[in-house]
Structures are given as C-alpha cells and as structure tokens.
Amino acid sequence: MTPDWQQIKEAVESNGNVHTVSMHELRDAAKKDKLGVHIRAEISKTLAGMGLGHLPQDLPSYQHQQVRLYKRGTPVGDLIELVLAPGEQNDRRLKEQLDETTVDYAAIIEQIRELVSE
C-alpha cells in the first residue's frame, strides 16, 4: 500500500513527532516515478507545507535511502533544528536544554529509599 501525505504526517505525529521513511515512500506519496532534483525539491516543499522538516537537509536521490522526518515547532523538532544551526546562542540553548532534561537518578533512588523505609 502506497502511503499518502496525510498518512506520512500521521506516522510522524503518532511516533513522538519524529519518524524515518525511505525515499521511495516519499516518491510514491508524491506520485512520481523518479527522484530527480526537481522532484526532491517538490517533496521538500510539500513536507514544509505540512509543518515537517527532514534530514538530511538535501533529500537523497536513491530510493532506498532513509530520511528522518520531524514535526517543526515541537520539542524534538526544536532540538533537531538547534543541532543543525551552529552558533554560540544555539550552543548555549542546547546546553540549557540538556541540563533541564538531565535526571538526578541518585535523588530519585534516595526518595524511593525514604518511602520504602517508612
């Protein structure tokens, strides 16, 4: 079964806003036979119009190559875009984001011990 654009978008959204597909799936959704430069540009524009970004940024020309799709404006999308845009400000934002997501497992274990000992 050939996926359509709506199914591809739903797959991204239902998979935590990130999903990997093959180029042949994107080609088939675009209803094209080949993956020439203009077709890849059209696919990229279609994805952008649906609020989806992709990696690699230059879509591959080989149908079996994988492409990571992500929903822009989501935490995972923002993280991907931060990584892709070098610069001091984005480096700082990456560090801040990673510091916020670091879990203090020792504190969690200590809390569990306190609860169990009560």
C-alpha positions in Angstrom: 0.0 0.0 0.0 1.4 3.4 -1.0 1.3 5.9 1.8 -0.2 9.3 1.1 1.0 12.6 2.6 -1.7 12.5 5.3 -0.5 9.0 6.4 3.1 10.1 6.5 2.2 13.1 8.6 0.1 10.9 11.0 3.0 8.5 11.3 5.3 11.3 12.3 2.8 12.7 14.9 2.0 9.3 16.3 5.7 8.4 16.7 6.6 11.2 19.0 6.9 13.8 16.2 9.9 12.0 14.6 9.7 9.2 12.1 12.1 7.6 9.5 10.9 6.7 6.0 12.5 5.7 2.8 12.8 7.9 -0.2 10.6 5.6 -2.2 7.8 6.2 0.3 8.1 9.9 -0.2 8.4 9.5 -4.0 5.3 7.3 -4.1 3.4 9.8 -1.9 4.3 12.5 -4.4 3.0 10.2 -7.2 6.3 10.4 -9.1 8.4 7.7 -10.8 11.9 9.2 -10.3 13.8 11.2 -7.7 15.3 13.9 -9.8 16.4 17.2 -8.4 13.1 19.0 -9.1 11.0 16.1 -7.6 13.1 16.2 -4.4 12.6 19.9 -4.2 8.9 19.5 -4.6 8.8 16.8 -1.9 10.8 19.1 0.4 8.3 21.9 -0.2 5.3 19.6 0.4 6.8 18.4 3.7 7.5 22.0 4.8 3.9 22.9 3.9 2.7 20.2 6.3 5.0 21.6 9.1 7.5 18.8 8.7 11.3 19.1 8.4 13.6 16.4 7.1 17.2 15.1 7.5 19.3 15.0 5.5 18.5 18.6 4.5 19.2 17.7 0.9 16.9 14.8 0.2 18.8 11.8 -1.3 18.3 10.7 -4.9 18.4 6.9 -4.2 15.0 5.4 -3.4 16.3 3.0 -0.6 17.9 5.8 1.4 16.3 6.7 4.7 15.0 10.1 5.7 14.2 11.3 9.2 11.1 13.4 9.3 10.2 15.6 12.3 7.4 18.0 13.2 8.6 21.5 13.4 7.7 23.6 16.5 7.8 20.5 18.8 10.4 19.8 21.4 12.1 17.2 19.2 11.8 19.4 16.1 13.3 22.4 18.0 16.2 20.2 19.3 17.0 18.9 15.8 16.9 22.4 14.4 19.2 23.7 17.2 21.7 21.0 16.4 21.6 21.9 12.7 22.2 25.6 13.3 25.7 26.2 14.6 26.4 29.3 16.7 27.1 30.4 20.2 23.5 31.2 21.0 22.3 27.8 19.8 25.2 26.1 21.7 24.0 27.8 24.8 20.4 26.8 24.2 21.5 23.2 23.6 23.4 23.1 26.8 20.5 24.6 28.7 18.0 22.2 27.2 20.2 19.2 28.0 20.8 20.4 31.6 17.0 20.7 32.1 16.5 17.1 30.9 19.3 15.6 33.0 17.7 13.3 35.6 19.1 13.2 39.0 18.8 9.4 39.5 20.6 9.5 42.9 18.0 11.8 44.2 15.2 9.6 42.9 16.7 6.5 44.5 17.1 8.4 47.8 13.4 9.3 47.7 12.5 5.7 47.0 14.6 4.5 49.9 12.9 7.1 52.2 9.4 5.9 51.1 10.2 2.3 51.5 11.7 2.7 54.9 8.6 4.5 56.3 
